[in-house]
């Protein structure tokens, strides 16, 4: 996945997204669909792998 000129988000399922910004940084986000829609920052990739993000989502 190469950075472009615009931010974009890729859904992983169950409200989890990976955002890629033009500088190439990648950030994990969780977007809650229950009640009011809320967006929570989880961390930066590669500091947090998908497995670590999924583990933190369960706790």
LUMNU-839631 format. One record per residue (C-alpha): residue number from 1; z, x, y. Coordinates in Angstrom, 3 decimals, always signed. Layout:
LUMNU-839631
{node NUM, {Z, X, Y}}
...
//
This chain:
LUMNU-839631
{node 1, {+0.000, +0.000, +0.000}}
{node 2, {-1.194, +1.665, +3.202}}
{node 3, {+0.100, +0.876, +6.681}}
{node 4, {-2.271, -0.901, +9.013}}
{node 5, {-2.258, -1.836, +12.671}}
{node 6, {-0.093, -4.949, +12.179}}
{node 7, {+3.131, -5.769, +10.396}}
{node 8, {+2.773, -7.741, +7.203}}
{node 9, {+5.116, -9.131, +4.581}}
{node 10, {+4.621, -9.380, +0.847}}
{node 11, {+6.606, -11.957, -1.146}}
{node 12, {+8.299, -10.846, -4.343}}
{node 13, {+9.705, -14.251, -5.202}}
{node 14, {+12.968, -16.153, -4.782}}
{node 15, {+13.036, -15.464, -1.022}}
{node 16, {+12.666, -11.668, -1.290}}
{node 17, {+10.042, -9.949, +0.908}}
{node 18, {+8.879, -6.405, +1.588}}
{node 19, {+7.769, -5.855, +5.195}}
{node 20, {+5.384, -2.987, +6.003}}
{node 21, {+5.202, -1.871, +9.639}}
{node 22, {+2.337, +0.092, +11.262}}
{node 23, {+4.261, +3.395, +11.063}}
{node 24, {+4.394, +3.033, +7.273}}
{node 25, {+8.095, +2.133, +6.985}}
{node 26, {+8.976, -0.534, +4.447}}
{node 27, {+11.919, -2.927, +4.729}}
{node 28, {+13.429, -5.448, +2.303}}
{node 29, {+14.210, -8.932, +3.654}}
{node 30, {+15.719, -12.041, +2.121}}
{node 31, {+14.712, -15.376, +3.641}}
{node 32, {+17.006, -18.282, +2.769}}
{node 33, {+15.300, -21.654, +2.442}}
{node 34, {+18.546, -23.620, +1.993}}
{node 35, {+19.382, -25.658, +5.092}}
{node 36, {+18.433, -23.742, +8.223}}
{node 37, {+15.927, -20.991, +7.492}}
{node 38, {+17.631, -17.602, +7.900}}
{node 39, {+16.308, -14.051, +7.535}}
{node 40, {+18.576, -11.255, +6.287}}
{node 41, {+17.804, -7.538, +6.300}}
{node 42, {+18.691, -5.884, +2.983}}
{node 43, {+17.579, -2.294, +3.535}}
{node 44, {+14.767, +0.206, +3.683}}
{node 45, {+12.433, +1.277, +0.921}}
{node 46, {+12.541, +3.841, -0.766}}
{node 47, {+16.319, +4.011, -0.134}}
{node 48, {+16.611, +0.754, -2.103}}
{node 49, {+14.386, +0.158, -5.102}}
{node 50, {+13.394, -3.335, -6.205}}
{node 51, {+15.945, -3.136, -9.034}}
{node 52, {+18.770, -2.281, -6.594}}
{node 53, {+17.719, -5.104, -4.268}}
{node 54, {+17.713, -7.585, -7.164}}
{node 55, {+21.197, -6.373, -8.217}}
{node 56, {+22.567, -6.855, -4.680}}
{node 57, {+20.974, -10.292, -4.497}}
{node 58, {+23.016, -11.424, -7.525}}
{node 59, {+26.364, -10.353, -6.039}}
//
